[in-house]
Amino acid sequence: MAHFDIVHVVSSSLRRGDNSIESLDDLAGGRWGVGAVVLLLWVAAAVVSLRLTDRRIRRLHAVVAVSTAMAFFSTARIFGKVWYYLTLWSWSIALIAVAASVWTFVAWWEAAGRRRLPVGRAAMAVLALAGVVFVRDSMMVDPPEDHLSRGLDALVDPTVDALRSGEGAATGPDGVYAVIWDDAYFFGSQGYGLINELERRGFTARAYNTFRVPVTPQRIIDPSQATAEVALVTGVNVADWRTRPGVVEVAYYEPRNAAQLAEFALLREQAIDELQRAGLADVVALVDTNLMLARLDPRLPDGVEAQLARMLVLGEETAVFIAPPGSF
């Protein structure tokens, strides 16, 4: 019913957040009360359509009915966090339900012998307005999670320079480099980007078998085939890697200024306090070692998810190390 909140989907389409992580709730679901009203009005329109002679209207209502039933069984099978994109398609059912209801009203009005409604002009006006909104929206599209892209951009050039000059275990452009990551932050998302960027610069960048699905099988090698490992390391793991023998740090990036560092520290302290009060010691341990996983825990107290999401946006220190094969 929340996805039948037509007011929410229209207002969310017009509203744009500064960052996708913090604005996911814009499309995560509407108010079930408003959705219930829309759903009841559609049911009433479907009943009225049975008395109309135009079979096309009844067929459109049938599409909505079947789609709604399928949506119920589909969403009932979602486990874990309900990411907005898992149900993004369901908004279209609400839009079709509204269209079918309006069509039913117009047909019923005219069948009763009343004055014909200027439906054609109204429809053209709505389509024109929608076109303006879509054009405006397309002009404002930003890359998703650009804070991750900015961090990677700062790391790629010094990493490439270090590989070409043969720092640490690197042997120059002819080497075979296994990209690995020890990410306390974002599930290794930037690691895939690093593989891509090294390939674009002419390097043979590969990964180990664990990641054969996301990086595709042709980029998988055995550790014995790697000249060196290129390790992307974030957060608390950076200090650990700096103590490892045979490992050379070649790039470093701190995305936060002084004010943001202070904000991050305050959010971390507040989140940990709330988690400890809730008896979630296992999640407390993840705040520093796997922030994204901590944010996904369904047991989080109210308000903590927003704090962790903000910490993800602020980011953490990130470094790249060149290491001998088998270092991780």
C-alpha positions in Angstrom: 0.0 0.0 0.0 2.9 2.4 0.6 3.8 2.1 -3.0 0.4 3.3 -4.0 1.1 6.7 -2.4 0.9 8.6 -5.6 1.6 11.9 -3.8 4.9 10.5 -2.6 6.2 9.3 -5.9 5.4 12.6 -7.6 7.0 14.7 -4.9 10.0 12.4 -4.8 10.5 12.8 -8.5 10.6 16.6 -8.1 12.9 16.4 -5.1 16.6 15.7 -5.4 19.0 14.8 -2.5 22.6 15.8 -2.4 23.8 12.2 -2.1 22.2 8.9 -3.1 23.1 7.2 0.2 21.3 9.8 2.3 18.3 10.1 0.0 17.5 6.5 -0.6 14.3 6.9 1.5 12.9 9.2 -1.1 12.0 6.1 -3.1 11.9 3.6 -0.3 8.2 3.8 0.2 5.3 6.2 0.8 2.7 6.5 3.5 0.5 3.4 3.6 -2.5 5.4 4.6 -2.4 7.5 1.4 -1.7 4.3 -0.5 -4.7 2.6 1.0 -7.0 5.4 -0.1 -5.6 5.2 -3.7 -6.0 1.4 -3.7 -9.6 1.6 -2.5 -10.4 4.2 -5.1 -8.9 1.9 -7.8 -11.0 -1.0 -6.5 -14.1 1.1 -6.7 -13.2 2.2 -10.3 -12.5 -1.5 -11.2 -16.0 -2.4 -10.0 -17.6 0.5 -12.0 -15.7 -0.6 -15.1 -17.6 -3.8 -15.1 -20.7 -1.9 -16.1 -19.0 0.0 -19.0 -19.1 -1.2 -22.6 -15.4 -0.4 -23.3 -13.6 -3.6 -22.7 -10.2 -1.9 -22.9 -10.8 -0.3 -19.5 -11.5 -3.6 -17.9 -8.4 -5.1 -19.4 -6.3 -2.3 -18.0 -7.8 -2.9 -14.6 -7.0 -6.6 -15.0 -3.4 -5.7 -15.7 -3.3 -3.7 -12.4 -4.9 -6.5 -10.5 -2.5 -9.2 -11.7 0.5 -6.9 -11.3 -0.5 -6.0 -7.7 -0.9 -9.7 -6.8 2.5 -10.5 -8.3 4.0 -7.5 -6.5 2.7 -8.9 -3.2 4.3 -12.3 -3.6 7.5 -10.8 -5.0 8.0 -8.3 -2.1 7.1 -10.9 0.5 10.2 -12.9 -0.6 12.6 -10.0 0.1 14.9 -10.7 3.0 17.3 -8.3 4.8 17.3 -4.6 4.1 14.6 -3.5 1.6 16.8 -1.5 -0.8 14.6 1.0 -2.7 15.5 -0.5 -6.1 14.1 -3.9 -5.2 10.6 -2.4 -5.4 11.2 0.5 -7.7 9.1 -1.1 -10.4 6.0 -1.1 -8.1 5.5 2.6 -8.5 4.5 2.0 -12.1 1.6 -0.1 -10.9 0.3 2.8 -8.9 0.6 5.1 -11.9 -1.3 2.7 -14.1 -3.9 2.2 -11.4 -4.5 6.0 -11.3 -4.6 6.1 -15.1 -7.2 3.3 -15.2 -9.3 5.0 -12.5 -9.3 8.3 -14.3 -10.2 6.6 -17.6 -13.1 4.8 -15.8 -14.4 8.0 -14.3 -14.3 9.8 -17.7 -16.1 6.8 -19.4 -18.7 6.6 -16.7 -19.3 10.4 -16.8 -19.8 10.4 -20.6 -21.9 7.2 -20.5 -24.3 8.9 -18.1 -25.1 11.4 -20.8 -23.2 14.3 -19.2 -21.2 16.9 -21.1 -18.0 15.4 -22.7 -14.9 16.2 -20.7 -11.9 17.8 -22.5 -9.8 14.7 -21.8 -7.6 15.0 -24.8 -6.4 18.5 -23.9 -6.0 17.6 -20.3 -3.9 14.5 -21.2 -1.7 16.6 -23.5 -1.2 19.1 -20.7 -0.2 16.4 -18.3 2.2 14.8 -20.8 3.7 18.2 -21.6 4.3 18.9 -17.8 5.7 15.4 -17.4 8.1 16.1 -20.3 9.3 19.3 -18.7 9.9 17.5 -15.4 11.8 14.6 -17.1 14.0 17.0 -19.2 14.8 19.0 -16.0 15.6 15.8 -14.2 17.8 14.5 -17.0 19.8 17.7 -16.9 20.6 17.2 -13.2 21.7 13.6 -13.2 24.9 13.0 -11.2 27.0 9.8 -11.1 26.0 7.7 -8.2 28.3 7.6 -5.1 30.6 10.3 -6.6 32.4 10.5 -3.2 33.9 7.1 -4.0 34.8 8.2 -7.5 36.6 11.3 -6.1 38.6 9.1 -3.8 39.6 6.7 -6.5 40.5 9.6 -8.8 43.0 10.8 -6.2 44.6 7.4 -5.9 44.9 6.2 -9.5 47.7 8.5 -10.8 50.2 8.0 -8.0 49.5 4.2 -8.1 50.1 4.1 -11.9 53.4 6.1 -11.4 54.5 3.7 -8.7 53.8 0.6 -10.9 55.6 2.1 -13.9 58.7 3.0 -11.8 58.8 -0.5 -10.3 58.3 0.5 -6.6 58.2 -2.4 -4.2 57.3 -5.7 -5.8 56.2 -4.0 -9.0 58.1 -4.7 -12.2 56.8 -1.9 -14.5 54.2 -2.0 -17.2 54.9 -5.6 -18.2 53.9 -7.0 -14.7 50.7 -8.9 -13.9 49.0 -7.1 -10.9 46.4 -8.6 -8.7 44.2 -6.0 -7.2 43.0 -6.8 -3.7 41.2 -4.7 -1.0 41.0 -4.6 2.7 38.0 -2.3 3.0 36.6 -1.2 6.3 34.3 1.1 4.5 32.3 0.1 1.4 32.6 -3.6 0.5 35.5 -3.0 -1.9 33.5 -0.9 -4.4 36.6 1.1 -5.3 38.6 -2.0 -5.9 36.6 -2.8 -9.0 37.1 0.7 -10.2 40.9 0.4 -9.6 41.0 -2.7 -11.8 39.2 -0.9 -14.5 41.4 2.2 -14.3 44.6 0.2 -14.4 43.4 -1.7 -17.5 42.6 1.7 -19.1 46.2 2.7 -18.4 47.5 -0.4 -20.2 48.3 -2.6 -17.2 47.4 -6.2 -16.8 45.1 -5.9 -13.7 43.5 -9.1 -12.4 41.7 -10.4 -9.3 41.6 -13.7 -7.4 39.0 -16.4 -7.8 36.7 -15.1 -5.0 35.7 -12.2 -7.3 35.3 -14.2 -10.6 31.6 -13.2 -10.9 31.9 -9.4 -10.6 35.2 -9.0 -12.5 34.4 -11.8 -15.0 36.4 -15.0 -15.4 38.9 -13.7 -17.9 40.3 -11.4 -15.2 41.0 -14.1 -12.7 44.5 -15.4 -11.9 46.1 -17.7 -9.4 48.3 -15.9 -6.8 51.3 -17.8 -8.3 50.8 -15.9 -11.6 50.8 -12.4 -10.0 53.9 -10.2 -10.2 52.6 -8.1 -7.3 49.5 -7.2 -5.4 48.0 -3.8 -5.5 46.1 -3.4 -2.2 43.4 -0.8 -1.7 43.1 -0.3 2.0 40.7 1.9 4.0 40.0 3.1 7.5 41.6 1.3 10.5 43.2 -1.2 8.1 45.6 1.4 6.8 47.7 1.5 10.0 48.0 -2.3 10.0 49.2 -2.4 6.4 51.9 0.2 7.1 53.6 -2.3 9.5 53.7 -5.2 7.1 57.1 -6.2 5.8 57.8 -5.9 2.0 54.8 -3.6 1.6 55.2 -0.1 0.1 52.6 2.7 0.4 52.3 4.5 -2.9 49.1 6.6 -2.6 47.0 8.1 0.2 43.7 10.1 0.3 41.8 11.7 3.2 38.5 12.9 2.0 37.5 14.8 5.1 38.5 18.3 6.2 38.9 19.2 9.8 35.2 20.0 10.3 34.2 16.7 8.6 36.7 14.7 10.7 35.1 16.2 13.8 31.6 15.4 12.5 32.6 11.8 11.7 34.1 11.4 15.2 30.9 12.7 16.8 28.6 10.5 14.7 30.8 7.5 15.5 30.6 8.2 19.2 26.8 8.7 19.2 26.2 5.6 17.1 28.4 3.4 19.3 26.6 4.7 22.4 23.2 3.8 21.0 24.4 0.4 19.8 25.9 -0.4 23.2 22.7 0.6 24.9 20.8 -1.7 22.6 23.2 -4.6 23.5 24.6 -4.8 19.9 28.2 -5.4 20.7 28.7 -7.3 17.5 27.6 -4.3 15.5 29.8 -2.0 17.5 32.8 -4.0 16.3 31.7 -3.5 12.7 31.5 0.3 12.9 35.3 0.5 12.5 35.9 -2.6 10.5 33.0 -2.9 8.1 30.9 0.3 8.3 28.6 -0.7 5.4 27.7 -4.0 7.0 27.0 -2.3 10.3 24.6 0.0 8.5 22.7 -3.0 7.0 22.0 -4.7 10.3 18.2 -4.8 10.7 18.5 -4.5 14.5 19.8 -0.9 14.4 18.0 1.4 16.9 16.1 4.4 15.5 18.3 7.1 14.1 21.5 5.0 14.0 21.2 4.0 10.4 21.1 7.7 9.4 24.3 8.3 11.4 26.1 5.5 9.8 24.9 6.5 6.3 26.3 10.0 6.9 29.6 8.5 8.0 29.7 6.6 4.7 29.2 9.8 2.8 32.0 11.6 4.8 34.3 8.7 4.0 37.5 7.4 5.6 41.2 7.5 4.8 42.2 5.4 1.9 45.6 4.2 0.8 47.1 2.0 -1.9 50.0 -0.4 -1.2 52.2 -2.5 -3.5 52.9 -5.9 -1.9 54.4 -9.3 -2.9 51.9 -11.9 -4.0 50.1 -13.6 -1.1 50.3 -10.7 1.3 46.6 -10.7 2.1 
